[in-house]
């Protein structure tokens, strides 16, 4: 089993990797399918199902789908061009993807929210259709946005291993934390070293390092924008950005004598909140492993760089590689999708990844790294995904702050031990998977339960 660091961490746009980035990617895949098709296409149509329908407006799924059909992609997204394209599509009722000419697309009729018909493969489902001159469907494809910006067709969902590179290609093909630790011991390597060796099968050292440098640059730029920006977040809840004000207050308190020790939690929290406020506003973020949980890992890195003696940017690559190894195990053996397993799969996974990365760069053994990830994940088990009004704002923004604090605490606890512990990471991952299966659908990113229905005037 191999998932690249660039699979786990993707540059994209907010507010959701599964509900915004995924549908945009699916639309691009459908356009490629049309370009290779012998049919004469006159129009396009899209229908959203399951969680994509129920929380699609709050997550801008309709907007992302339309822009995807117009040729936009998350990693090269330009907001000004996107706004101009949307305005033109609304006015003309036509859409012009490259290589396909000008096609009919009436947003009011051709962008469909189907609340009644869930599709069997995954809670995040959509169908994209091409129509002829009479408006009849001549080509249809079902896509599932399975979390973290990953997209599969219905056929790929029936063969889940088809898109995962075979382990035999790689020097360290671990599919479980147990196997990962056994390989580390047998070869005298860290988790980051094994992950790096796997990455170098398909790219050069220079490409790998430059790619990881870019990931951190985008993450850190997102923190900086969030810390610098004030105002009200879009979406109708009138949620006020708080990261800027908290950061200003923390800076003002730096010169005070004897600050409260717990103030360090505010620093961790504000870095994470800055990212997720940017995500909620549709800004550029890095999935880590999802948009809804994008603040935990960069906030943990920023905490380490700014507040831990001896921290050095030269180790950020090891942090990302270690975190990606843990995230790959969670995705392979359970889920990183809130629509599939609740927020335990998003913020819980992010916290486990961040805890592992932090422990690694602070000198932990592979056993201590695995312990750090397990502690962080274990104490997110059962967490529901219940976004108010379907927006990635309440409780998502604060939840990233608390996920960061848990990640740092988990790494610290693990570093105080010798790596021996009662609950293996594999058991925590399997428990998360089982808990997600048992969790009622209304608590899995549908906004039909929990805080989403218990907040007045929302």
C-alpha positions in Angstrom: 0.0 0.0 0.0 1.4 3.4 -0.9 -0.2 6.9 -0.7 2.2 9.7 -1.5 2.8 12.7 0.7 1.3 14.7 -2.2 -1.9 12.5 -2.0 -2.4 13.3 1.6 -1.5 16.9 1.3 -3.0 18.7 -1.7 -3.1 22.4 -2.5 -6.7 23.5 -3.0 -9.5 25.8 -2.0 -12.0 26.0 0.8 -14.3 25.3 2.4 -14.3 21.5 2.0 -12.0 18.9 0.4 -14.8 16.4 -0.1 -17.6 18.8 -0.9 -15.7 21.5 -2.8 -12.4 20.2 -4.1 -13.7 16.7 -4.8 -16.7 17.8 -7.0 -14.4 20.2 -8.9 -12.0 17.4 -9.6 -14.8 15.0 -10.6 -16.0 17.6 -13.1 -12.6 17.8 -14.6 -12.5 14.0 -14.9 -15.9 14.1 -16.6 -14.7 16.7 -19.1 -11.8 14.5 -20.0 -14.2 11.6 -20.5 -16.3 13.8 -22.9 -13.2 14.9 -24.9 -12.4 11.2 -25.5 -16.0 10.4 -26.3 -17.4 10.0 -29.9 -20.7 11.7 -28.9 -21.7 15.2 -30.0 -22.4 16.9 -26.7 -24.8 19.9 -26.6 -25.3 20.4 -22.9 -24.3 19.4 -19.4 -26.2 18.5 -16.2 -25.2 17.6 -12.6 -27.0 16.1 -9.7 -25.8 15.9 -6.1 -26.8 13.1 -3.7 -26.5 12.2 0.0 -24.3 14.5 2.0 -23.3 16.5 -1.1 -27.0 17.4 -1.5 -27.8 18.1 2.2 -24.8 20.3 2.9 -23.9 21.3 -0.7 -25.0 24.9 -0.5 -23.1 25.5 2.8 -20.0 23.8 1.3 -20.3 25.6 -2.1 -20.6 22.2 -3.8 -22.8 23.5 -6.5 -20.4 26.4 -7.2 -17.4 24.0 -7.3 -19.2 21.7 -9.6 -20.1 24.4 -12.1 -16.6 25.9 -12.0 -15.2 22.4 -12.5 -17.3 21.9 -15.6 -16.0 25.3 -16.8 -12.5 24.0 -16.5 -11.3 25.3 -13.1 -9.1 23.1 -10.9 -8.3 23.5 -7.1 -4.5 23.7 -7.4 -4.6 26.5 -10.0 -7.8 28.3 -8.9 -8.1 32.0 -9.5 -11.0 33.6 -7.6 -11.4 36.6 -9.8 -11.6 34.5 -13.0 -14.0 32.1 -11.3 -16.4 34.9 -10.3 -16.3 36.3 -13.8 -17.0 32.8 -15.3 -19.9 32.2 -12.9 -21.5 35.5 -13.8 -21.2 34.7 -17.5 -22.7 31.2 -17.0 -25.7 32.6 -15.1 -26.3 35.3 -17.7 -25.9 33.3 -20.9 -27.0 29.8 -19.6 -24.0 28.4 -21.4 -20.7 27.0 -20.4 -17.5 26.7 -22.4 -15.0 24.0 -21.2 -11.8 23.9 -23.2 -12.0 21.6 -26.2 -15.8 21.0 -26.1 -17.2 24.2 -27.5 -20.1 26.2 -26.0 -22.6 24.0 -24.2 -26.0 24.5 -22.7 -26.0 24.8 -18.9 -28.9 26.5 -17.1 -27.9 26.6 -13.4 -31.5 26.7 -12.2 -32.4 23.5 -14.1 -29.2 21.7 -14.7 -27.7 21.9 -11.2 -29.8 19.5 -9.2 -29.9 18.8 -5.5 -31.4 15.3 -5.1 -32.3 14.9 -1.4 -34.3 11.7 -1.9 -32.0 9.3 -3.8 -28.8 8.4 -2.0 -26.3 6.4 -4.1 -24.9 3.2 -2.8 -21.1 3.7 -3.0 -20.6 6.6 -0.5 -22.4 9.4 1.2 -20.7 12.0 -1.0 -22.2 11.1 -4.4 -22.8 13.0 -7.6 -23.8 12.2 -11.2 -22.5 14.2 -14.2 -24.4 14.0 -17.5 -23.9 15.1 -21.1 -27.0 15.8 -23.1 -27.8 16.0 -26.9 -29.6 18.7 -28.8 -33.0 17.5 -27.5 -31.8 17.5 -23.8 -31.6 13.7 -23.6 -28.8 12.2 -21.6 -26.2 10.5 -23.8 -23.4 10.0 -21.3 -23.5 9.7 -17.5 -20.9 9.0 -14.9 -21.3 8.6 -11.1 -18.5 10.0 -8.9 -17.9 9.6 -5.2 -15.9 12.2 -3.3 -14.4 10.0 -0.6 -12.6 12.6 1.5 -9.4 14.7 1.3 -10.1 15.6 -2.3 -9.9 11.9 -3.5 -12.5 11.0 -6.1 -13.6 7.6 -7.5 -16.1 6.5 -10.1 -18.7 3.9 -9.3 -16.6 1.3 -11.1 -13.5 2.2 -9.0 -15.5 2.0 -5.8 -16.3 -1.6 -6.7 -12.5 -2.3 -7.1 -11.1 -0.2 -4.2 -7.5 -1.4 -4.6 -7.2 -0.6 -8.3 -5.9 3.0 -7.8 -3.4 2.2 -5.0 0.1 1.6 -6.2 1.1 -2.0 -5.4 3.4 -2.4 -2.4 5.8 -4.5 -4.3 7.1 -1.4 -6.1 8.3 0.1 -2.9 11.1 -0.8 -0.4 8.8 -0.3 2.7 5.2 -1.4 1.7 3.6 -1.3 5.2 -0.2 -1.5 5.3 -0.5 -1.4 9.1 1.2 0.4 12.0 2.5 -3.0 13.2 4.2 -3.7 9.9 5.5 -0.2 9.8 7.2 -0.6 13.2 8.6 -4.1 12.3 10.2 -2.6 9.2 11.6 0.3 11.1 13.2 -2.1 13.7 14.5 -4.5 11.1 16.0 -1.8 8.9 17.1 0.6 11.6 15.2 3.5 10.0 12.8 6.2 11.1 9.3 6.4 9.7 10.2 9.5 7.8 13.3 7.7 6.2 11.1 4.8 5.1 8.5 7.1 3.7 11.1 9.1 1.9 12.5 5.9 0.3 9.1 5.0 -0.9 8.5 8.5 -2.4 11.8 8.4 -4.2 10.7 5.4 -6.3 8.6 7.8 -8.5 10.3 11.2 -8.1 13.8 12.7 -7.5 15.0 14.0 -4.2 14.9 17.5 -5.6 11.3 17.1 -6.7 10.3 15.7 -3.4 11.9 18.4 -1.3 10.6 21.2 -3.6 7.1 19.8 -3.4 7.2 19.6 0.4 8.6 23.1 0.6 5.7 24.4 -1.4 3.2 22.5 0.8 4.6 24.3 3.9 4.8 27.6 2.1 1.1 27.4 1.3 0.2 26.2 4.8 2.2 29.0 6.4 0.9 31.7 4.0 -2.6 30.5 5.0 -1.8 31.0 8.7 -0.4 34.5 8.0 -3.5 35.5 5.9 -5.8 34.2 8.7 -3.9 36.1 11.4 -4.0 39.3 9.4 -7.7 39.3 8.3 -10.7 40.5 10.3 -14.4 40.6 9.4 -17.4 38.3 9.0 -17.2 34.9 7.3 -19.6 34.3 4.4 -22.5 31.9 4.5 -25.2 33.6 6.5 -24.2 32.6 10.1 -22.4 36.0 10.6 -19.6 34.2 12.3 -16.9 36.7 13.2 -13.3 36.0 12.4 -11.4 35.8 15.8 -7.9 34.7 14.9 -6.7 38.3 14.1 -8.0 39.7 17.4 -6.6 36.9 19.5 -3.2 37.1 17.8 -3.0 40.9 18.4 -3.8 40.3 22.1 -1.2 37.6 22.4 1.4 39.8 20.8 0.5 42.6 23.2 0.9 40.3 26.2 4.4 39.1 25.2 6.1 41.8 27.2 4.1 41.1 30.4 5.7 39.5 33.4 4.7 36.0 34.3 2.1 35.1 31.6 -0.2 32.2 32.5 1.3 28.9 31.4 -1.9 27.9 29.6 -1.5 30.9 27.2 0.6 28.6 25.0 -2.7 26.8 24.2 -4.0 30.1 22.8 -1.0 30.3 20.5 -1.7 26.7 19.2 -5.4 27.5 18.8 -5.0 30.8 17.0 -2.7 29.3 14.4 -5.3 26.6 13.7 -8.2 29.0 13.7 -6.4 31.3 11.3 -6.2 28.4 8.7 -9.8 27.3 9.2 -11.2 30.9 9.0 -9.4 31.2 5.7 -10.8 27.8 4.6 -14.3 28.9 5.6 -13.9 32.0 3.4 -12.9 29.9 0.4 -9.2 30.6 0.6 -6.3 28.5 -0.5 -5.4 25.8 1.9 -3.7 22.4 2.0 -5.7 19.3 2.7 -4.2 17.8 5.9 -5.8 15.4 5.4 -9.0 17.3 4.6 -10.0 21.0 4.4 -12.3 20.7 7.4 -9.3 19.6 9.4 -6.7 21.7 7.5 -5.6 23.8 10.5 -4.3 21.1 12.9 -1.1 20.1 11.2 0.2 23.5 10.1 -0.7 24.9 13.5 1.3 22.2 15.1 4.3 22.9 12.9 4.0 26.6 13.5 3.8 26.0 17.3 7.0 23.8 17.1 8.9 26.4 15.0 7.9 29.4 17.0 7.8 28.1 20.6 10.0 25.0 20.9 13.7 25.5 21.4 15.9 23.8 18.8 13.2 23.6 16.2 14.5 24.1 12.6 12.7 24.4 9.3 15.1 21.8 7.9 13.1 19.1 9.6 9.7 20.1 8.2 10.0 17.5 5.5 10.4 14.8 8.2 7.3 16.1 9.9 5.3 15.9 6.7 6.6 12.5 5.7 5.8 11.0 9.1 2.4 12.6 9.2 1.6 11.3 5.7 2.6 7.8 6.7 0.1 7.9 9.5 -2.6 9.5 7.4 -2.1 6.8 4.7 -2.7 4.1 7.3 -5.9 5.8 8.5 -7.2 6.3 5.0 -6.3 2.7 3.9 -7.7 1.0 6.9 -10.6 3.3 7.9 -11.5 6.7 6.5 -10.6 10.4 6.5 -14.2 11.4 5.4 -16.5 13.1 7.7 -19.5 12.0 5.6 -18.3 8.4 6.2 -17.1 8.3 9.8 -17.8 11.7 11.3 -15.3 14.2 12.5 -13.2 11.6 14.2 -12.1 10.8 10.7 -11.2 14.4 9.9 -9.9 16.2 13.0 -9.1 12.9 14.7 -7.0 11.8 11.8 -5.3 15.2 11.5 -4.5 15.3 15.2 -3.0 11.8 15.0 -0.9 12.9 12.0 0.3 16.1 13.7 1.1 14.3 16.9 3.2 11.8 15.0 5.0 14.5 13.0 5.8 16.5 16.1 7.1 13.5 18.0 9.3 12.6 15.1 11.0 16.0 14.8 11.5 16.1 18.5 13.5 12.9 18.4 11.0 10.2 19.1 11.6 6.6 18.3 9.3 5.0 15.7 7.5 3.3 18.7 7.0 6.7 20.4 5.7 8.2 17.1 3.1 5.4 16.8 2.2 5.9 20.4 1.7 9.7 19.8 -0.6 9.0 16.9 -2.6 6.5 18.8 -3.1 8.8 21.8 -4.4 11.6 19.6 -6.7 9.4 17.6 -8.1 7.5 20.6 -9.3 10.7 22.2 -11.2 11.8 19.2 -13.1 8.5 18.8 -16.9 9.0 18.4 -16.7 12.7 17.4 -19.6 13.6 15.1 -19.6 15.9 12.1 -22.5 18.3 12.6 -21.7 21.6 10.9 -24.3 24.3 11.6 -26.1 25.3 8.4 -23.8 23.0 6.5 -20.9 25.5 6.8 -17.4 24.6 7.7 -17.4 27.1 10.6 -19.3 26.0 13.7 -17.9 23.9 15.4 -15.2 23.2 12.8 -12.9 26.3 13.3 -12.6 25.9 17.1 -12.4 22.1 16.8 -9.2 22.5 14.8 -7.7 24.5 17.6 -8.5 21.8 20.2 -7.3 19.1 17.8 -3.9 20.9 17.7 -3.7 21.1 21.5 -4.5 17.4 21.7 -1.8 16.6 19.1 0.8 18.5 21.1 -0.3 16.8 24.3 -0.3 13.4 22.7 3.3 13.9 21.4 4.4 15.1 24.8 2.9 12.1 26.6 4.5 9.7 24.1 7.9 11.3 24.4 7.6 10.8 28.2 7.3 7.1 27.7 9.4 4.4 26.0 7.0 3.5 23.2 5.3 0.7 25.1 1.5 1.3 25.5 -1.7 -0.6 25.9 -3.8 0.3 22.7 -2.0 -0.2 19.4 -2.6 2.4 16.7 -4.0 -0.3 14.4 -6.7 -1.0 17.1 -7.6 2.7 17.4 -7.9 3.0 13.6 -10.1 -0.1 13.4 -12.3 1.2 16.3 -12.7 4.5 14.4 -13.8 2.6 11.4 -16.4 0.5 13.3 -17.6 3.6 15.2 -18.1 5.3 11.9 -20.1 2.4 10.6 -22.4 2.4 13.7 -22.8 6.2 13.7 -26.2 7.5 12.7 -26.2 9.2 9.3 -27.5 12.4 10.8 -24.2 12.8 12.6 -22.1 12.3 9.5 -21.9 15.7 7.6 -25.6 15.9 6.8 -26.4 18.8 9.2 -29.5 16.8 10.3 -28.4 16.2 13.9 -26.2 17.5 16.7 -25.2 21.1 16.9 -26.6 21.6 13.4 -30.2 21.3 14.7 -29.8 22.6 18.3 -28.5 26.1 17.6 -31.4 28.7 17.6 -31.9 30.9 14.5 -29.5 29.0 12.3 
